[in-house]
Amino acid sequence: MLRVRGLTTRIGGQVLHRDLSLDLYRGEVLALVGASGSGKSVLLRTLLGLRHPAAGTIEAFGQNIGRLSQRAMRQVERRWGVLFQDGALFSSLTVSENIEVPLKEVLRIEAPLRQEIAALKVALVGLPPEASQKFPAELSGGMRKRAGLARALALDPDLLFLDEPTSGLDPIAAADFDRLLADLRSSLGLTVLMVTHDLDSIYTIADRVAVLVDQELRIGTIEEMRHDDNPWIARYFGGPRGRAAEARNEPETESGS
């Protein structure tokens, strides 16, 4: 679904990422983590084509996005959805109107059908029907996240990019959001790249982890990351918070009778 080779990014003349490579496979959830300042958001924006890399290639659905015309890039973008950290909802529009934006701008769907589709997306992410007519300021943090997710799913994407989807949520709301993502991934066959620092989310729904460290990218399963020889990675997964998250998410075993 996504293939990155030799990616280098620079900020103000300084190298932020050097020679990164990444493969994202159909149907998997890949968590992208890293220390503050490692450039997770910069990498995400680069993968989305919102900024140009200094070197390297990014292929989405088999197409090199650096070589696409604007029209061809729009076709690629129709196949992915994005949930930004703060939801990025239009404050002057209702939840339904926010979801309808891509339906109107991209598909040119008429208002009655747009409203029907928006209502379906609201239900899909677990929001009550009355949330459709509320403005973002009238929603709780968890509801805004779900509304943003509903809009990201408006065009039925194959690939979903999530930027810190559980940040700012209390533990109960974060766990509920993780379960929602797991259910959507199973029911819709989504492929997900998720920027996160939430260890519980990683243990709950991630198949593999990509760690930005020392300008490079290390990728593996959680178990492989727990035994990585990089000190930061070892502390992140093997420290107190990592051990606690692992314990909380261990599968329950049946006791013999």
VENNORDA-V752454 format. One record per pair of residues at least 4 apart in sequence whose ideal C-beta (glycine too) atoms are under 7 Angstrom apart, sorted by the first residue. I is the first residue (numbers start at 1). J is the second residue. If there is no record, write none. Layout:
I&J + I&J
This chain:
1&24 + 1&25 + 1&26 + 1&61 + 1&158 + 1&159 + 1&191 + 2&24 + 2&60 + 2&159 + 2&193 + 3&23 + 3&59 + 4&20 + 4&21 + 4&22 + 4&56 + 4&58 + 5&21 + 5&56 + 5&57 + 6&19 + 6&21 + 6&55 + 6&56 + 6&57 + 7&17 + 7&20 + 7&53 + 7&56 + 7&58 + 8&15 + 8&17 + 8&18 + 8&19 + 8&53 + 8&54 + 8&55 + 8&56 + 9&16 + 9&17 + 9&39 + 9&42 + 9&46 + 9&53 + 9&54 + 10&14 + 10&15 + 10&16 + 10&54 + 11&16 + 11&42 + 15&215 + 16&39 + 16&42 + 16&215 + 17&39 + 17&43 + 17&215 + 18&215 + 18&216 + 20&216 + 20&217 + 21&217 + 22&210 + 22&217 + 22&219 + 24&28 + 24&30 + 24&191 + 24&193 + 26&191 + 27&189 + 27&191 + 28&191 + 28&207 + 28&208 + 29&185 + 29&192 + 29&194 + 29&205 + 29&206 + 29&207 + 30&193 + 30&206 + 30&207 + 30&208 + 30&210 + 31&194 + 31&196 + 31&202 + 31&206 + 31&209 + 32&40 + 32&193 + 32&194 + 32&195 + 32&210 + 33&196 + 33&197 + 33&209 + 33&211 + 34&38 + 34&40 + 34&211 + 34&212 + 34&213 + 35&232 + 38&212 + 38&213 + 39&43 + 39&212 + 40&44 + 40&195 + 40&212 + 41&45 + 41&163 + 41&195 + 42&46 + 43&47 + 43&212 + 44&48 + 44&161 + 44&163 + 44&195 + 45&50 + 45&51 + 46&51 + 46&53 + 47&58 + 48&82 + 48&161 + 49&65 + 49&73 + 57&64 + 57&66 + 58&65 + 58&66 + 59&63 + 59&64 + 60&65 + 60&76 + 61&76 + 61&79 + 63&68 + 63&76 + 65&73 + 65&76 + 68&72 + 68&73 + 68&76 + 69&73 + 70&74 + 72&76 + 73&77 + 74&78 + 78&106 + 78&155 + 79&157 + 79&158 + 79&159 + 80&157 + 80&159 + 80&160 + 80&161 + 81&152 + 81&153 + 81&155 + 81&157 + 81&160 + 82&152 + 82&161 + 83&148 + 83&149 + 83&152 + 83&162 + 83&163 + 83&165 + 84&88 + 84&163 + 85&163 + 85&164 + 85&167 + 87&136 + 87&144 + 87&145 + 87&147 + 87&148 + 88&148 + 89&98 + 89&136 + 89&144 + 89&147 + 89&148 + 90&98 + 91&135 + 91&136 + 91&137 + 93&97 + 93&98 + 94&98 + 94&132 + 94&133 + 94&134 + 94&135 + 95&99 + 95&122 + 95&131 + 95&132 + 95&134 + 95&147 + 96&100 + 96&115 + 96&118 + 96&132 + 96&133 + 98&147 + 98&151 + 99&118 + 99&121 + 99&150 + 99&151 + 99&154 + 100&104 + 100&114 + 100&115 + 100&118 + 101&105 + 102&106 + 102&154 + 102&155 + 103&107 + 103&109 + 103&114 + 103&117 + 103&154 + 104&108 + 104&109 + 104&114 + 106&155 + 109&113 + 109&114 + 110&114 + 111&115 + 112&116 + 113&117 + 114&118 + 115&119 + 116&120 + 117&121 + 118&122 + 118&132 + 119&123 + 119&129 + 119&132 + 120&124 + 121&125 + 121&150 + 121&153 + 121&154 + 122&127 + 122&129 + 122&131 + 122&132 + 122&150 + 124&150 + 124&153 + 125&146 + 125&149 + 125&150 + 125&180 + 126&146 + 126&180 + 127&131 + 127&143 + 127&146 + 127&147 + 127&150 + 131&139 + 131&143 + 134&138 + 134&139 + 136&144 + 136&147 + 139&143 + 139&144 + 139&147 + 141&145 + 141&168 + 141&169 + 142&146 + 142&169 + 142&173 + 142&177 + 143&147 + 144&148 + 145&149 + 145&165 + 145&169 + 145&177 + 146&150 + 147&151 + 148&152 + 149&153 + 152&160 + 153&157 + 158&191 + 159&191 + 160&190 + 160&192 + 161&193 + 162&192 + 162&194 + 162&195 + 163&195 + 164&195 + 164&196 + 165&177 + 165&194 + 165&196 + 166&174 + 166&177 + 166&178 + 166&196 + 166&198 + 166&201 + 169&173 + 169&174 + 169&177 + 170&174 + 171&175 + 172&176 + 173&177 + 174&178 + 174&198 + 174&200 + 175&179 + 175&200 + 176&180 + 177&181 + 178&182 + 178&200 + 178&201 + 178&204 + 178&205 + 179&183 + 180&184 + 181&185 + 181&205 + 182&186 + 182&204 + 182&205 + 183&187 + 184&188 + 184&190 + 185&190 + 185&192 + 196&201 + 196&202 + 198&202 + 199&203 + 199&241 + 199&242 + 199&245 + 200&204 + 200&245 + 200&248 + 200&249 + 201&205 + 202&206 + 202&209 + 202&222 + 203&222 + 203&245 + 203&246 + 203&249 + 204&249 + 206&222 + 208&219 + 208&220 + 208&221 + 209&220 + 209&222 + 209&225 + 210&217 + 210&219 + 211&218 + 211&225 + 211&233 + 212&217 + 213&218 + 213&230 + 213&232 + 213&233 + 218&228 + 218&230 + 218&233 + 220&224 + 220&225 + 222&226 + 222&237 + 224&228 + 225&233 + 225&237 + 226&237 + 226&238 + 228&233 + 228&234 + 230&234 + 231&235 + 232&236 + 233&237 + 234&238 + 235&239 + 236&242 + 237&242 + 238&242 + 238&243 + 240&244 + 241&245 + 242&246 + 243&247 + 244&248 + 245&249 + 246&250
